[in-house]
């Protein structure tokens, strides 16, 4: 089997959620047959949202260094447990030869397969992910339209996001995420995508009247499949 290297810590709770989903997706019947996971849970990676809006230094060098460390430790391929950090996937690719499985592409491929008629996708994501056009670019290549929450609700989303990253998982944070979900659905979104790894910590498919795509879950399943060849 191939060993996976996980660039994590952005934030820590989201990384633990990803690892839990990987374990659940692994069909091995006993401990010794589970896939090998090497994790760099590094909360010190510079703020991706600030960097994306040009107000902070790039996290690219730190991500590249994490990738080199994971490969040196035995990782055969890499994944990033953060949507926004995919804006610096090029830094990682330049640093190592190991393949990187894209959470963004995996999520879009799942949407295309499971909901082939969907064209308007509600995007629940951090401002840095929106600013970097990570999902919007992937949608455009497929002829889809991204439906974004209005600015005031997006500001509330960001405040809640930083609270979740700091460890709070209370009703106020869930309400801020829900407000954005309800807004994009009201604006015509046929599907919502949890474009930030903190969103699935509070929202589930049962909370919304339209399908909620969880890229963390999709990446976990892809990780197990790739590790097992």
N, C-alpha and C positions, 0 to 999 in steps of 0.2 A: 504493500500500500504506500501511497504518497503521504508524506507528512505535510500538514498545513501550518503556515505561519500567519498569525492573526495580529494585524496592526490595530491595537485597541486603546482603551482609556479615554475615548472621546465621545461620551463620558464613560466612566467606569460601570455604571449600572447597565447601560446599553450593551457594553461588552459582555457582561455576565449574562444578559438576556440572550445574546447571540450564542454564547457557549452552551447555555441550557438548551437552546433549540437545536444546536448541532448534536448534542448528546441524545436528544429525543429522536432525531432523524436517523441516527446510526442504528441499523438493524442487527448489529452483531449480537449474538446470544449470550456472550460472556465478556467479562472485563478485558481479557487479554486480546480479544479480537476487535476492540474499538479502535477508531483511527487515532493517530498521534497528532496532538495539537500543541504547537508552540505559540505562546502568547506573550506579546509585549504590551502590557496594559499601562500606557504612559499618559497620565493626565496632564503632564507638563507640556504636551504639544501645544504650540501657540494657537491662539483663538482663530479658528478658520473663518468665522463670520467677519471679524475685524479685517483680516487679511483680504478677504474677497471684496470688501468695499474700499480697499486701498488705505485703510487706517491702521494697519499693523504689519509687522514683518511676516514673511512667508513661512508657513510651517513645512514647506517642502524639504529643507535640509534635515529636519528632525525625522520626517517620515522616511526619507531615504536612508538615514542612519539606522532606523528601526528595521527597515527591510534588509539591510546588509547584515545586521545582527541576527535576525531570524534565519536567513539563509545560511550564515556561518554556523548556526546552531543545529542545522539539519533540515530546515524547511525546504520542501520541493516545489511548493507553490504558495502564493500569498492571497490573503483577502483583507479588506479594510472594513472594520466594524463601525463605519461612519459614512454617511452619504456625502456630506460636504467635502470631506477629505479627498474624495475622488477627483476634485478639481486639480489636485497635485499628483495624479497618477503618473504623469510624465516624469516627475522627479524620481519616483519609485522605479519605473521602467528603465531609466537611465542608470540607476544604481546597481541593479541586479539583473541576472539573466532569467530568474525564475518567473513563470507566468503569473499574472495577476487576474483573478476572476473579478469582473466588475459587478458590483451590486446593482448598478444602474441598468446595465444591459440585461442582467438576469431578470430584473423586475419587469422591464419592458417586454422581454420575450414571453414572460408569463402572461402579461396582459393580452398580448397579441394572440396567444394560443387559447386562453380561457374566455376572452371577451372580444372576439374578432370584429364585432360591429361597433365597438366603443370608439369614439373620436374625441370626446371632451373629458379630460382627466383632471380631477381636482388634486391640486398639489399642496400637501401639508408639509412644509419644509422650513428649515432655518433660513434666515435672510441671506446668509452667505451662499447657501445652495441655490437660492433664487438668483442672486446677483451673478453667480458664476454660470448660470444658464445650464446647469448640469443636466437636469431632467428636460428642460425646455428644448435643448438641442437634440436629445434622444427622441423626444416626441415629434419634433419637426421632421426628422428623417423618416418617420413612419406616417406622416400625414395627420398627426393628432394635434389637438389644441390644449395647452395647459390653462386651467382655470385657477387663478390665484386669489387668495383672500384679500379683501380691501385693506388699505394701509393701517387703519386704526386697529383692526383685529389682528393683523400680522404683528403689530407692535406688542399687543397682548400675548400673542404666541411666543414672541422672543423673550418677554419677561418670564413667562411660565417655563420656557425651555431652560433658561439659566437657573431657575429654581430647582427644576428636576435634576439638572447636572450637579447641583449642590446637595442633592439628596432628598428633596421634598417630592412626595407623590400624593399630594392632597387633592381635595375636591376643587380647589381654586385652579390648580394647574390643568386638571382634566376639563374644567369648564372653558378655559381659554382655548384648549385644543379643539373642543367640541364646537365652540363658536366659529372657528375657521372652517371646520368640516361642514357645518350647517350652511355657512355662507357660500362655499363653492358648490354645494348641492343645489342651493336656491338659484345659483347662477347658471345651472344647467349641466353640472358635472355628472356624468353617467357612472363614474368610478372615482374613488378617492385613493390616493397612494400616500402611505406613511413615509414621506421623503426625508424623515429625520428619525434616527434610531431611538430617540426618546419617545416618540409618539406611541409605539406599540406597548410601552410600559404603562400607558393609561387608557388608550382606546383599543377596542376590539371590534371585530366585524359586527358583533351584536349591537353595538352602539349606533350604527348608521343604517339608513334605509337603502343605501347603495353598497356594492361590494367595496371592502377596504383591503387594498393590497399591502401586504407586509413584506418589504424587501429584506428585512432581517431573517424572516422565516425562509424566504426563497433562497437567500444566500446560504443559509445553513444547509438546506437540502442540496444545493449545488456543490457545496464544500464536501459533503459526505460522498456524493456521487463521483466527484473528481478524485478524491482521495482513494476511492475504491477502484478507480480505473474504468 
